[in-house]
Amino acid sequence: MELFVHTRAGLLELFAADVAARRAVLQSMYAVGLVLVDTDGEAGRARALAEADLRKGPPGLRPQMVETKRYVLTDALDDLADAGHRIELLAVAGLVLNTAADLLCDYHHAWIGSGKWLPRRLLEADAHRGAALLEGHLHLCESGDPALMIDAASEILDLVGGPLREGYRRTWHGVIESVAAAVPGVDGG
């Protein structure tokens, strides 16, 4: 059992942060968790807020972020096709999985996840394409063959505008928005 203790104001801030991150971790916990005691109705109100957030869905990615993720996924698919070393192949496969999953969830206005929640959220968002991506990743990890993963990620990429190489640009506004913040698993290089 885990115990989470929140104030009303603190919980609202945490819910807002989860919505901004497009993850809704706490909302999911509050929506499906077992309430043991609710003497003043606070747990019921928190559950109602959580359920409302879940129904509303996450905010969409900004168009510039979709372009950045398209560019990163395009580049990663090229790297996946050309990877000469198994360790590099596995590292790039993780980037492809996370970036393609994020784009697919955004396309379906669905919550994203990480860790064990990545496949759950991915399959909730799109059972067919999500399963193809996950099976492609598994096949690559077991066999070293990237073909199925490349096909599955390419299909997702096509949903959001296709590969992006030429013409992609980011405008600097005095603050460097880290690609690592834009795409989980990317640290540059």
N, C-alpha and C positions, 0 to 999 in steps of 0.2 A: 504494500500500500504506500502511496505517496501522498503527502499532505501539502497542499498549496494554500497559502494564506494571503488574501488580498484585501485591500480596502476597496470601497466602491470606486473612488477616483483612480486608484492604482490599476484596478481591473480595466477600467475604460481606456486608460493609456495603453495597457498591454494589448487589449483587443485592437485598438487603432494601429499599434505597431505591427501586429500580425496581419491586419488587412493590408497595410502599406507593403509588407513583405510578400503578400499574396500567398501566405501559408495557412492561416487560420488554425494554428495548433491549439491554442487555448480555447477557441470557440468550439472546436471539435470535442475537447475534453469536457467543457461545460455542457454541451448539448447532449452528450451520451453518458456522462458520468452518473454514478449513483449518489443521490443526495441522501445523507444519513440523518441530518437534522436541519430544519429550516423554520425556526420559531418565528422569525419576523418577515418571512417571504423573500429575503434577499437572494437566496439561492435560486428561487423561481424566477426572479427578475433577471438575474445574471444568465440563467438558461435561456430565457426569452430573447435577451440581447444577442447571445451567441447564435441562437437559431436564426435570428433575423440577418445577422452578418453572413452566415452560411448560405441562406437562401439568396441573398443579394449577389453573392459571388465576389471574386477579387476584382480590383481595378485592372483595366487593361494596361499592357505595356505601352509606353509612349512610342510613337512611330520611330523615333531615332533609336530607341532601344531595340525594337524589332529589327531595324536595319543592322545594328551592331551585332545582334545575335545571329542574323542571317549571314553576315560576313564571317563571323567566328566559326559558325557551323560549316560554311563553304570551305574555309581554310582547313578546318579540322578533317573534313571528309577527304580533301586532297592529301593531307598528311596520313590519314588512315590508309588510303590506297597505296601510298609510297613508303610506308614505314618499313624499315629494314631490320629492325631489332624488336624482338617480342616484348620487351619491357616498354619500349616506346609505343608499340601498338596498343598495349593494354592501357597506358596512360592516356593516349589520344582517344581510345574507346570510351573512357570515363567522361571525358569532355564532350564527346559526341552525344552520349546518353543524356547527360545533364542538360545540354543546350537544346537538343531536339525535344526532350521532355518538356522543358520550359516553354518552347515555342508551341508545342501541341496543346499544352494546357491553356496557354494564353489564347490560342485560336478558338478553343471551345469555351472560353470564359470560365475555366475551372481552376480550382485551387491547386497549387503546386506542393510538392513534398520533397524531403530529402531522407536519406537512409532508407529504412524499411517503408517509409511513407511514399517514396518516389514511385515504386511500382504500383502501389495502391491508388495513388492519385492519378497516375498515368492511365491505368486501366479504367478508372471511373470516368476520366475525361473522354477516352476513345478506346474502347475495348479492342477493336481490330488493329488500328495503327499502333496503339500502345503495346499490345502483345507482340506485334511484329518487331518493334524496336527492342523490347526486352529479350525476345528469342534470338534476335540478331546479335545482341550483346553477349548472351550466354554462349551462343555458337562460336563467336569470336574468342571468348575466353577459354573455351574448351579445345578448340581446334586451331586457333590462330588465323582462321579464314575470315576476313572482314566483309565479304561480299553481301551477306544477308543484312548486316548492320548498315552498310552503305546504302543498300536499296531502301531499307525502312526509313532511315534518316533523310534520304533524298526525297522520298514521298512526302514526309512532313515538311521539308524545306519548300517543296513545290506548293503546299497549301498556303504558305505565307509570302509568296512572291518569287520563289525559286532561288537558285544560287546567286550570290552577290560578290562579284570580284571587281570588275571595272566600274569606276564611277563612285565607289563608296568613299565617303569622307566624313570626318568628324571635325567640327569647328570648335576651336578652343575658346572658352569664354573666361579665361583667367583662373579656372579651377580644373584640375585634371580629374575627370571622372574615371576612376580605376576600372579597367576592363575586368579585374577580379570582382569588383562590386557588381558589374553589369552581367557577368557570366560566372556562376559558381565554378570553381576549379581552374580558372584562368589566372595565371600570375605573370603573364607576358612572356616574351622570348620566343 
